[in-house]
Amino acid sequence: MFPDLNTVEVKEQASYLPAGIHQVSIVEMSNSNQKQGYTGTPYVEFKVSNDQGISNLRFSGVEKGVTSENAARVRTEIFKGFLQSAGAKSFNDLPKACKETMGGKITVCLREREYWTNDKETGAPVVKKMVEYKFAGAAGKSVTWKDSYNKTLSETDQAAYQAAHDAFIGSNVEVASDSMPF
């Protein structure tokens, strides 16, 4: 059933980098065009790694007629800043600029961000955390971490989560009371 089991090497699973400042190497690049059937916002994603783990840095692109002018400007500035820090020199050709970064070293700041969503299985509102790209600097550049980089739920999001949570609990209580035999 499993031939030559003695000769197979099991690779250690890489852990994900936590929030903080990390010196990493750029090891892989992909984009939304490579994902068959993808219809969302276009993106470019870089996989970076060091001895402590890996991180996937996703940069959302601009959708004509959908992305606001301000969002388009900010997304473009963030992405170009990453490319420059990673050593890209030419920006007239996006694939070429991305290829210039491959194998390079870079300093990245990753932050932790809270958000709320509905659990896929139960439908219950839940608060989750994700680690995402904040900014980059050239390899070896001294960067100082600030706790303010991490983002917790805003008051508006907390209120929306609480309202969704209360509604979910209320709907489950009604269902439970309707199923009582007396």
Helices and strands as residue ranges (DSSP letters): G 5-7, E 20-31, G 32-34, E 43-50, E 53-60, H 69-85, H 94-101, E 105-118, E 125-138, G 147-149, H 155-178
